[in-house]
Amino acid sequence: MDVMFETTAPPDISFWELNIQQKIEIRTSRDVARRQVSIFVGEQIANLLYGEPPTLVLRGDRAFWRVPVALATASLGRIGQVGAVEVDVATGELCLNEKVIQEIKINVQRLATGAAL
């Protein structure tokens, strides 16, 4: 499993010591998060979208799954990533807003046009 630390910025050049001790209760599995995102984007944005395997992201005292959203067709297969949706690991809530949805729609249009669906 990949884990990303968003609030930590290493120095450009130097020694860097990183000590991490954080307790996170994960009530929503990565597979459930991926399925939730796939259902949402497929029903609410475009039926050619699906969620890919997520990365666990730690941001301050919060943790969430970042689920990449990809565009695919039966004839061409996976065309490319069009965005990502975050899912709270404790509640299973999709953390998105209209801006995220619009960015996904714009990227879908851009990729679909380039792929000549």
Secondary structure as a PSIPRED ss2 file (coil, helix, strand):
# PSIPRED VFORMAT (PSIPRED V4.0)

   1 M C   1.000  0.000  0.000
   2 D C   1.000  0.000  0.000
   3 V E   0.000  0.000  1.000
   4 M E   0.000  0.000  1.000
   5 F E   0.000  0.000  1.000
   6 E C   1.000  0.000  0.000
   7 T C   1.000  0.000  0.000
   8 T C   1.000  0.000  0.000
   9 A C   1.000  0.000  0.000
  10 P C   1.000  0.000  0.000
  11 P C   1.000  0.000  0.000
  12 D C   1.000  0.000  0.000
  13 I C   1.000  0.000  0.000
  14 S C   1.000  0.000  0.000
  15 F C   1.000  0.000  0.000
  16 W C   1.000  0.000  0.000
  17 E C   1.000  0.000  0.000
  18 L C   1.000  0.000  0.000
  19 N C   1.000  0.000  0.000
  20 I C   1.000  0.000  0.000
  21 Q C   1.000  0.000  0.000
  22 Q C   1.000  0.000  0.000
  23 K C   1.000  0.000  0.000
  24 I C   1.000  0.000  0.000
  25 E C   1.000  0.000  0.000
  26 I C   1.000  0.000  0.000
  27 R C   1.000  0.000  0.000
  28 T C   1.000  0.000  0.000
  29 S C   1.000  0.000  0.000
  30 R H   0.000  1.000  0.000
  31 D H   0.000  1.000  0.000
  32 V H   0.000  1.000  0.000
  33 A H   0.000  1.000  0.000
  34 R H   0.000  1.000  0.000
  35 R H   0.000  1.000  0.000
  36 Q H   0.000  1.000  0.000
  37 V H   0.000  1.000  0.000
  38 S H   0.000  1.000  0.000
  39 I H   0.000  1.000  0.000
  40 F H   0.000  1.000  0.000
  41 V H   0.000  1.000  0.000
  42 G H   0.000  1.000  0.000
  43 E H   0.000  1.000  0.000
  44 Q H   0.000  1.000  0.000
  45 I C   1.000  0.000  0.000
  46 A C   1.000  0.000  0.000
  47 N C   1.000  0.000  0.000
  48 L C   1.000  0.000  0.000
  49 L E   0.000  0.000  1.000
  50 Y E   0.000  0.000  1.000
  51 G E   0.000  0.000  1.000
  52 E C   1.000  0.000  0.000
  53 P C   1.000  0.000  0.000
  54 P C   1.000  0.000  0.000
  55 T E   0.000  0.000  1.000
  56 L E   0.000  0.000  1.000
  57 V E   0.000  0.000  1.000
  58 L E   0.000  0.000  1.000
  59 R E   0.000  0.000  1.000
  60 G C   1.000  0.000  0.000
  61 D C   1.000  0.000  0.000
  62 R E   0.000  0.000  1.000
  63 A E   0.000  0.000  1.000
  64 F E   0.000  0.000  1.000
  65 W E   0.000  0.000  1.000
  66 R E   0.000  0.000  1.000
  67 V E   0.000  0.000  1.000
  68 P E   0.000  0.000  1.000
  69 V E   0.000  0.000  1.000
  70 A E   0.000  0.000  1.000
  71 L E   0.000  0.000  1.000
  72 A E   0.000  0.000  1.000
  73 T E   0.000  0.000  1.000
  74 A C   1.000  0.000  0.000
  75 S C   1.000  0.000  0.000
  76 L C   1.000  0.000  0.000
  77 G E   0.000  0.000  1.000
  78 R E   0.000  0.000  1.000
  79 I E   0.000  0.000  1.000
  80 G E   0.000  0.000  1.000
  81 Q E   0.000  0.000  1.000
  82 V E   0.000  0.000  1.000
  83 G E   0.000  0.000  1.000
  84 A E   0.000  0.000  1.000
  85 V E   0.000  0.000  1.000
  86 E E   0.000  0.000  1.000
  87 V E   0.000  0.000  1.000
  88 D E   0.000  0.000  1.000
  89 V C   1.000  0.000  0.000
  90 A C   1.000  0.000  0.000
  91 T C   1.000  0.000  0.000
  92 G C   1.000  0.000  0.000
  93 E C   1.000  0.000  0.000
  94 L E   0.000  0.000  1.000
  95 C E   0.000  0.000  1.000
  96 L C   1.000  0.000  0.000
  97 N C   1.000  0.000  0.000
  98 E H   0.000  1.000  0.000
  99 K H   0.000  1.000  0.000
 100 V H   0.000  1.000  0.000
 101 I H   0.000  1.000  0.000
 102 Q H   0.000  1.000  0.000
 103 E H   0.000  1.000  0.000
 104 I H   0.000  1.000  0.000
 105 K H   0.000  1.000  0.000
 106 I H   0.000  1.000  0.000
 107 N H   0.000  1.000  0.000
 108 V H   0.000  1.000  0.000
 109 Q H   0.000  1.000  0.000
 110 R H   0.000  1.000  0.000
 111 L H   0.000  1.000  0.000
 112 A H   0.000  1.000  0.000
 113 T H   0.000  1.000  0.000
 114 G H   0.000  1.000  0.000
 115 A H   0.000  1.000  0.000
 116 A C   1.000  0.000  0.000
 117 L C   1.000  0.000  0.000
